[in-house]
Amino acid sequence: MGNFPDIRTQIGDYVDQFVSFLDTSLEGFFDFIFFISSRTINGIADFLMWMPWWLFIILIVLMGWYFKSVVSGVLYGLFIFLIGTFGLWEDMMTTISIIITAVIICLIIGIPLGVWMAFSKGFSTVMRPLLDAMQTMPSFVYLIPAIFFFGLGNVSAIFATLIYALPPVIRLTELAIRGVDKEVIESAQSFGSSNWQMLKKVQLPQALPTIMAGVNQTTMMALAMVVIASMVGASGLGEQVLVAINRIDIALGFEAGISIVFLAIIIDRITNGVAGKFQKHGGATE
C-alpha cells in the first residue's frame, strides 16, 4: 500500500483472542444476561400487547397533556393511532419494549458510574477515553461482539444499544453531581451529614434535572439504534425498514420510517417534559 512497509500489527488478533477468552470464561454470565434481557423484553412486549389499543392511546394522550399540553397530548395520540393504521402496532410495541429494556439497563449501570466518576478524579480520568470511544466508534462495530456473545435476536440489539446509548447518562450524571452548589454541600457537612446522606438528600435531588436530561439523551440514542440493531435480528420497526430496503418497497419504508419519527417525537417531548417538571420542582424547593 504505497511506500509504507508491509508490516501488519497483531492488535486486532489480540482483541479477537480477548473476546474469545471472555466468551469462554464468562459463558454462564452471558447466559444469565441473555435470560434476564429476553425475559424483560418479552414481559414488557406481552404487557403492551395485552393492553387494548385505545387504552394505550389514552395513556399517551394523558402523559402528553400532563408533561406538555393538551394539544401535544392529542397530537401524540394521533401519531400512535396512525402507526396502528399502518399495520405496525405489534412492531411498535416490540420496539418500545427493546428501548425500555435498554434504557433501564443504561440507567442501572450509568447513574452509579456517573456518581463514582464525580467523586473519583482517577476513575473519571480512566473512564473518559472509554466513553469517547463508545460514542465515536461506528455503530456497526458494536454488532460484531453482540452477535458473538448472544447470537441473533433482540438481546444482541440491546447489547449494541447499551454501548451506544450509555455514555450520555454517565457524563451528565457526573456533570450534575459536580455542579451542585458548594455552599449547599458545606451546609450539609456542617450539620454532620455523612457522604451517603449528603448524596441521597442533597446532591442527587439537586442534580436530578440534569440527570433527567441525560436520561432523555440516552433514550433518544437507544431509539436511533433501532434500524441498525435490526441487522442482528432485532424485530420491530427497524426490521420493517430493513425489509423495505431489501424489497425496495417505498411504501413500507415510508410507513416504518415515519413511525420511528413519530415515536422519537413522542419520547423526546415526554422525557423533556419530565425533566422540566423536575426542574420546576427543584426550583420551587430551593
BAPALO-460716 format. One record per atom (N, C-alpha, C): residue in one letter; x, y, z. Coordinates in steps of 0.02 Angstrom, whole numbers, plus 50000, padded with zeros to 5 digits. Layout:
<lumgus>
AXYZ ...
</lumgus>
This chain:
<lumgus>
M500434994150000 M500005000050000 M500455006150000 G500565009149940 G501025014749935 G501735012449951 N502105016749984 N502785015150005 N502825013050077 F502235012250110 F502255010450181 F502495003150189 P502925001750237 P503184994950246 P502614990050257 D502684984050230 D502174978850235 D502224975450303 I502014979250354 I502034976650423 I501324976750450 R501094971050472 R500414970450498 R500444969550573 T500124974150609 T500104973550681 T499614967950702 Q499704965550762 Q499294960050787 Q498754962350836 I498634968950839 I498164971550888 I497464968450879 G497244968250816 G496584965250803 G496544958050825 D497094954250814 D497114947250835 D497074946650911 Y497414951250946 Y497394951051020 Y496694952551045 V496354957351013 V495664958851033 V495224952851020 D495314949450964 D494924943550948 D495024938051000 Q495654937051020 Q495814932051071 Q495504933951138 F495514940451154 F495234942651218 F494474941551219 V494134943251164 V493404942251161 V493244934751165 S493644930551132 S493534923251136 S493634920751207 F494134923651241 F494264921751311 F493664923651355 L493384929651344 L492804931751383 L492214927151370 D492114925351307 D491544921151290 D491594914351322 T492204911751327 T492304905151357 T492274905451433 S492604910451462 S492674910851535 S492024913251568 L491654917551534 L491064920451565 L490424918051531 E490444911951507 E489854909251471 E489234909451515 G489304907451578 G488734907551624 G488464914551635 F488904919351640 F488704926351650 F488314928851589 F488554927451529 F488204929651469 F487534926051461 D487514919751481 D486874916151479 D486374919351527 F486614921551585 F486174924851634 F485914931451606 I486364935351574 I486154941651544 I485634940351489 F485754935251449 F485284933551395 F484604931751424 F484604927751477 F483974925651508 F483584931551536 I483924935951574 I483594941651604 I483344946451550 S483774947851501 S483584952651449 S482994950151408 S483024943851387 S482484941151345 S481824940851384 R481874938951448 R481254938751488 R480964945851497 T481404950751507 T481164957651516 T480834960151453 I481174959151396 I480884961451332 I480214958151319 N480194951551327 N479574947851313 N479024949851362 G479214951051426 G478714952951475 G478404959751459 I478834964651442 I478574971251425 I478154970951362 A478404967351311 A478044966851248 A477364963351258 D477344958051298 D476714954551311 D476214959151347 F476474962951395 F476024967651431 F475744972951385 L476174975751342 L475944980851296 L475454978151245 M475574971951223 M475114968851175 M474454966951208 W474484965351274 W473874963751310 W473424969851319 M473744975651325 M473374981851335 M472964983551273 P472314985151281 P471904987251223 P472214993351189 W472154993651123 W472464999151087 W472215005951108 W471555006251122 W471265012651141 W471505014951209 L471645010151254 L471905011951320 L472615014651315 F473015011451272 F473705013751263 F473705020851235 I473275022151187 I473235028951158 I473015034051210 I472535032151252 I472305036651306 I472875038251353 L473265033151371 L473835034351415 L474345039151384 I474475038351320 I474935042851285 I474655050051285 V474005050651272 V473685057351273 V473745060551342 L473615056651394 L473655059251462 L474365061251481 M474855057251461 M475555058851475 M475755065251438 G475565065751375 G475715071851337 G475375077951367 W474765077151390 W474395082551421 W474735084751486 Y474925079951527 Y475215081551593 Y475915084751586 F476325081851543 F477015084151538 F477125089851488 K476655090751441 K476735096151392 K476105100551390 S475605098451352 S474985102351345 S474435097851317 V473825100351318 V473255096551292 V473355095151218 V473555100351181 V473655099551109 V474185094351094 S474735094551133 S475265089651123 S475015082551137 G474635081751190 G474365075151207 G473935072351151 V473495076451124 V473055074251069 V473475072551008 L473985076650993 L474415075450936 L474795068850943 Y475055067451004 Y475415061251015 Y474945055251007 G474335055951032 G473845050551024 G473695049350950 L473665054650910 L473545053950838 L474135050350805 F474735051950826 F475325048650799 F475285041050811 I475115039150872 I475075032050889 I474525028650848 F473955032150841 F473405029350802 F473615028250729 L473995032950701 L474225032250632 L474685026250624 I475115025150673 I475565019350670 I475145012950668 G474605012850707 G474155007050706 G473835006150638 T473635011650606 T473315011050540 T473805008650487 F474455009350499 F474955006750452 F475034999150458 G474714996250509 G474794989050521 G475434987350557 L475714992250593 L476364991250626 L476304991450703 W475704989950728 W475584990450800 W476044985650839 E476064979350818 E476484974450854 E477224976250849 D477434978550790 D478124980550782 D478294986550827 M477824991150833 M477934996950877 M478014994650949 M477594990050972 M477634987651040 M478304984051053 T478534980251004 T479184976851011 T479744981951016 T479714987050974 T480224992350975 T480224995951043 I479634997551068 I479585000951133 I479864996551188 S479724990051186 S479974985451237 S480734985051235 I481024985051176 I481754984851169 I482064991251197 I481754997051180 I482015003451204 I481965003951280 I481385001951308 I481295002251380 I481814997951416 T481904991851391 T482394987351422 T483094990251419 A483284992751360 A483954995551352 A484055001551397 V483555005951402 V483615011951443 V483655010151517 I483265005351539 I483285003251609 I483985000751627 I484274996551584 I484944993951596 I485454999651596 C485375004351549 C485825010151546 C485805014151610 L485205015151638 L485145019051699 L485425015351759 I485305008851762 I485565004851818 I486335004951819 I486635004751760 I487365004951755 I487635012051755 G487305016551717 G487585023151704 G487575027951762 I487025028251799 I486975033051854 I487485031551909 P487555025351932 P488085023951982 P488785025551956 L488925023851893 L489585025451865 L489695032951862 G489175036751844 G489235044051843 G489375046851912 V489035044251962 V489145046452032 V489865044852053 W490085038852037 W490775036752053 W491275041352020 M491165043051957 M491615047551921 M491635054451953 A491055056651979 A491015063252011 A491425063552075 F491475057852110 F491835057652174 F492555055452166 S492735052552109 S493415050052100 S493715052752036 K494195057352042 K494515060151983 K494905054851944 G495215050151981 G495595044851949 G495145040451906 F494575038451933 F494105034251895 F493825038151836 S493695044551846 S493445048751791 S493965049251734 T494595049751753 T495125050251703 T495165043851661 V495055038151694 V495075031751658 V494465030851614 M493885033051639 M493255031851603 M493155036351543 R493405042451545 R493265047151491 R493495044751422 P494115042051415 P494295039451349 P493855033651327 L493635029451374 L493195023951357 L492525026551332 L492265031651365 L491625034551344 L491705037851276 D492275041151264 D492405044151198 D492395038751144 A492715033151158 A492735027651109 A492045024851097 M491645024151150 M490965021451143 M490535026051100 Q490645032551104 Q490235037251067 Q490465038250995 T491105037350983 T491375038750916 T491475032450873 M491495026650904 M491565020450866 M490965019550821 P491055017850757 P490475016550713 P489995011450743 S489365013050739 S488855008950772 S488865001750748 F489035000550684 F489034993850657 F489544989350691 V490074992350718 V490594988450752 V490314985050814 Y489834988250847 Y489534985350907 Y489174978850892 L488954978050830 L488544972250813 L488964965850814 I489614966450802 I490044960450798 I490084956850865 P490294960150921 P490294956550985 P489594954751008 A489094958650989 A488404956951008 A488204950150980 I488344949050916 I488194942650885 I488614937150917 F489244938750930 F489704933650957 F489474931151025 F489254935751068 F489064933851136 F488354931151141 F487884933951101 F487184932451112 F486824929651050 G487174929150993 G486844926750933 G486374932050905 L485974930150856 L485504934750826 L484874935450869 G484594941450870 G483974942550907 G483964949050946 N483444949950986 N483334956151021 N483854957451075 V484124952151106 V484624953151159 V485264956151130 S485464953851071 S486044956851038 S485914964251023 A485304965851005 A485124972850992 A485204977051055 I485004974351112 I485064977951175 I485804978951192 F486214973851181 F486934974351196 F487244979851154 A487104979951090 A487384985151046 A487114992051064 T486464992351080 T486164998651100 T486465001251165 L486604996651210 L486884998451275 L487545002151268 I487984999551225 I488635002651215 I488555009651186 Y488095010351140 Y487995016751105 Y487645021951148 A487155019751188 A486725024451224 A486945025851296 L487425022151321 L487625022851392 L488005029351408 P488465031651366 P488875037451384 P488505043751406 P487945045851372 P487635052151392 P487405052251465 V487095046951489 V486855046951558 V487435046851607 I487985043651590 I488575043651633 I488875050651637 R488975053651579 R489285060351577 R488855065551612 L488215065551599 L487785070651628 L487665069551703 T487685063251725 T487645061951797 T488265064751832 E488855063451803 E489465066151832 E489445073751833 L489245076751777 L489205084051772 L488705086851823 A488145083451832 A487635085851878 A487875085651950 I488195080151970 I488445079552039 I488995084652052 R489445085452004 R489985090352013 R489725097452014 G489155098651982 G488885105351977 G488455107552035 V488355103252084 V487955105252143 V488315110852180 D487945115752202 D488225121652236 D488635119552296 K489255121952299 K489705120152354 K489455122652421 E489105128252421 E488835130852484 E488315126152514 V487925123152470 V487425118352492 V487765112252523 I488295109952490 I488675104152516 I488995105852583 E489285111752588 E489595113852651 E489085114352707 S488495116652690 S487965117052741 S487775110152766 A487715105452719 A487555098552739 A488105095552781 Q488735096952763 Q489295094352803 Q489305097352873 S489115103652878 S489115106952944 S488605103952991 F488085100952963 F487575097653004 F487755090353019 G488365088352999 G488605081653014 G488355076252968 S488155078052907 S487905072952859 S488485068552835 S488365062052831 S488855057552803 S488855058352727 N489355055352694 N489395055752621 N488765052852589 W488525047152615 W487935044052588 W487315048452597 Q487245051352658 Q486675055652672 Q486685061852627 M487285064552618 M487355070552576 M487185068952503 L487405063052479 L487245061052411 L486495060052403 K486195056552450 K485495054752445 K485015060652454 K485165064952501 K484695070252520 K484865077152490 V485475077952467 V485675084552442 V485885084252368 Q486395080352353 Q486685080552286 Q486235077652233 L485955071752244 L485525068752193 L484895072852180 P484535075252233 P483955079552218 P484135085852179 Q484705088952196 Q484915094952160 Q485115093352088 A485405087452078 A485665085652012 A485145082451968 L484555080951995 L484055076951959 L483845079951892 P483735086451885 P483555089151819 P484075087751765 T484705088551782 T485235087151733 T485275079651718 I485185075551769 I485185068351759 I484615066351713 M484035069551721 M483475068051677 M483615070051605 A484015075251596 A484225077051528 A484655071451499 G485065068351541 G485455062551519 G485015056651501 V484485055651540 V484015050351525 V483685051551457 N483515057751443 N483215059451379 N483695057951321 Q484325059851329 Q484815058651276 Q484945051151266 T484975047451321 T485085040251317 T484495036851281 T483885039051297 T483285036151266 T483275037551191 M483445043551172 M483445045351101 M483985041451063 M484575040551095 M485105036751062 M484915029351056 A484545026751106 A484305019851101 A483825019151043 L483395024151033 L482925023950977 L483295024550911 A483845028250910 A484235029050849 A484555022550826 M484625017750872 M484935011350856 M484435006250829 V483795008150826 V483265003350808 V483405000150740 V483555004150689 V483655001550622 V484304997550618 I484835000150648 I485474996750646 I485424990050682 A485074989950739 A485004983750778 A484624978450740 S484204980450692 S483824975550652 S484294971050612 M484904973350600 M485394969350562 M485654963450602 V485534963350667 V485724957450707 V485104953650728 G484564954550692 G483964950550703 G483464953550750 A483554959950769 A483064963050813 A482414964250775 S481864962550806 S481214963650774 S480954970550790 G480384972350761 G480104978850774 G480114983250712 L480054989750722 L480014994450666 L480654994450624 G481224993650658 G481854993450622 G481884987650572 E481604982050592 E481584976150547 E481174977650485 Q480634981350494 Q480214983150437 Q480584987850389 V480984992350416 V481394996650374 V481884992450334 L482194987650367 L482684983250333 L482344979150279 V481744976550293 V481364972850243 V481204977350183 A481014983550197 A480844988150143 A481454989550099 I482044990050130 I482654991150092 I482794985150046 N482724979150074 N482864973150035 N482384972349976 R481764974449988 R481254973649935 R481194979849891 I481544985149910 I481454991649878 I480714993649880 D480414992849939 D479704994149950 D479645001249979 I479505006149937 I479475013049959 I478905014150009 A478335011049997 A477765012050042 A477915009550112 L478165003450118 L478335000650183 L478895004650216 G479385006650176 G479945010550203 G479705017150232 F479245020550197 F478995026850222 F478595025950286 E478145020850285 E477725019750344 E478125017850405 A478615013350397 A479035011350454 A479475017150476 G479745020850427 G480185026550444 G479815032050480 I479225033850455 I478845039250487 I478595037050555 S478475030550565 S478275027950630 S478835028950681 I479455027750660 I480035028850704 I480085036250721 V479955040550671 V479965047850683 V479435049750734 F478835046950726 F478295048350774 F478505046350845 L478775040350851 L479005038050917 L479545042550946 A480005044650903 A480545049050925 A480275055650952 I479785058450917 I479485064750939 I479135063851006 I478745058551012 I478375057351074 I478855056351133 I479345051951123 I479815050351177 I480215056551197 D480445060251147 D480855066251161 D480445071451200 R479845072851177 R479445078051210 R479235075951280 I479045069651289 I478815067551355 I479395067351405 T479965064651384 T480545064451430 T480795071551445 N480765076051396 N480925083051409 N480435086051458 G479805084151451 G479295086551497 G479415084151568 V479625077851574 V479785075151640 V480365079051671 A480895080351631 A481465084251655 A481245091251676 G480785094251637 G480535100851654 G480145100951720 K479765095651732 K479395095051796 K479885094751854 F480415090651846 F480915090251899 F481265096951909 Q481385100551854 Q481715107051858 Q481285111951898 K480635112151883 K480185116551918 K480135114651991 H480095108152004 H480045105852073 H480675107652112 G481255106652079 G481885108352112 G481935115752126 G481705119952076 G481735127252086 G481265129552140 A480695125952148 A480215128052199 A480435126352269 T480845121152275 T481045118852342 T481705121752365 E482055125352321 E482705128152340 E482605134052387 
</lumgus>
